[in-house]
Amino acid sequence: CVAILACTCTISYAQDVHFSQIEYSPLLLNPALSGANSTVNGVLNYRSQWNSVAIPYKTMAASVDGRFNDKKRKKSGIIAGGLSFFNDQVGDLKITSNSVNVNLAYHLMLDESNKIGLGITSGFGQRSIDPYGGRWTSQYNGTVYNSSLPSNEVLNIPNFSYFDSGAGILYSYQRDKHAGVKSNFSNINVGLAAYHLNRPSNSFLNQADDKLYVRWTAFVNSTISISN
């Protein structure tokens, strides 16, 4: 594991807000998951980290997605949409990230069990920082820390917002609930997505030079039922 992580560090540029249980943050994983496996799906997430070490890192997220034409009997595809939001606050400087995104997806029905979906997402992000919350080297007078001393730190852009976009593709198999139970295999999703396709600026110092890298995600997950 250490060797693999050491190799991937050379090609890993950044990461977004994420949760360890990716099944419960679907719209952060792939926009094509909107309406892929259920008529309506809602998720709430809250996480607090490192309470005993420093100022707790807090992350809140919520999403809802669903199908628009699920009641239509004869259809060649499923039209779906989704809405997602997250708020993340980090450390003494209260580095805060907010994001609101709207998803639109279409799932082409190959047959009763197999679908290929394409999803797009767009929205706005916002970041802010509290430059007065930190302790800086210049605030030590040689003996003790003195908060009244100037920090000599200049943050050109302590608050900014940006437009964001992404897209994803998904293959999904879901066994018809009315089919005879001859196999324990229930469903599977295979997806590939890219976020921050427009490379928005992401710096409190220099907006021209520091831009978000494209975040690629690839995943496979499955649900397998067990008899009795």
Secondary structure, 3 states (H helix, E strand, C coil): CHHHHHHHCCCCCCCCCCCCCHHHCHHHCCHHHCCCCCCEEEEEEEEEECCCCCCCEEEEEEEEEEECCCCCCCCCEEEEEEEEEEEEEECCCCEEEEEEEEEEEEEEECCCCEEEEEEEEEEEEEEECCCCCCCCHHHECCCCECCCCCCCCCCCCCEEEEEEEEEEEEEEEECCCCCCCCCCEEEEEEEEEEECCCCCECCCCCCCCCECCCEEEEEEEEEECCCC
